[in-house]
């Protein structure tokens, strides 16, 4: 199988392996030159000319030593979210003469601790191959679609195999988080339906010149101004917006708009609309009936805003649209609600 080097549509999905959602590289055959933990770092890889460690050149990725015996190297990643993997990016940025020639990918679905017995490079059970041995190019994003029977199954762990050795900057595993909503709905308690860990996804935004749209639904509060959604300065009429598909439909109880770190560039005001169109993608949302959830309301800089009494919807909502007037930055956006019965 050959890698796709254009940007595929599956990159708009959640990165199930990202450290931001709890992804972790738990063990590897070797990480002599650069630690396995770099594989799941959320930020893009960087290069530092002239920087060295006691073992050699510092690299922002996972890099094994030159193999002098038969076999190949591997690394096991525990996904931050159990889910269906639709596509992967085996990113070899800045690895040129030291990248692997090929890779493959195995997957595992388990609630038990993964021990050394099942983390080695042996083929077969309990691992399932989801990407056959495939050629890699250096210093580039190598995209692979995961298709066939494996695409519809859910996984908790991935094993990246590299042949025979070398360096990989990042592993992105794009797909759908799979959530046991029947367990959650039995509690009849409000949860953040927009949380990426519960299947929330920002389907689209009018602009994200300074900050990615997905930052708004990440866990925790933003660490700095770059850890939010921020649009460029609007010089014409109109306003900016983002559309979020909730992890499941629900009755909304509270909305949070956090402008943490945005002081001279926060939106003047914001409003929220909703619709009930379960599973709908962006093209279909143009013809649905949107209704007001939160009227246009003034915002403050560097402030955590909560709205409960102001919510005007008492029906089921599957998608929300956050409108900001006229532009600016929002660090986090939470949509609390009681999930509809599964």
Secondary structure, DSSP 4 states (H G I P E B T S, - for coil): -PPB-S--GGGGSEETT-GGGT-EEEEES--SSB-GGGGG-SSPP---TT-EETTEE--SSEEPPPP-SSS-EEEEEEEEEEEEEEEEEEE-TT-STTS-SEEEEEEE--SSPPPGGGTSS--STT-EEEEEEEE--SSSEEEEE--GGGGGS-EEEEEEEEES--EESEEEEEEEE---HHHHHTTT-EEETT-GGGT-EEEEES--SSB-GGGGGSSS--SSTTSSEEPPPP-SSS-EEEEEEEEEEEEEEEEEEE-TT-SSSB-SEEEEEEE--TT--HHHHTTS--EEEEEEEE--TT-EEEESTT----SEEEEEEEEEES--EESEEEEEEEEPP-
